[in-house]
Amino acid sequence: MRMPNAVHPAATFRNAELMTFEAGKLKSVEVFFGDPPGGLTRQAFAAQSGAG
C-alpha cells in the first residue's frame, strides 16, 4: 500500500498488515511499517511527522 504523508506529501512508504482470523472473526492485526524516505533516519522522520 502506498500512502501519502501529511507532513511529507511527496514521500511514499509501504506498510504490510498481517490479519489473523479465528472462527470467521478478526482475532489480531500486526502492522509492519516501511522505511522512511532516503536521507532521513527513522528517528528524524518520526520527529518531523509528530510521532517522535
DADARA-V346323 format. One record per helix or strand of 3 or more residues. SS is the DSSP state (hx for helix, st for strand). FROM is the first residue (numbers start at 1). TO is the last residue. If there is no record, write none. Layout:
SS | FROM | TO
SS | FROM | TO
This chain:
st | 14 | 22
st | 25 | 33
hx | 42 | 48
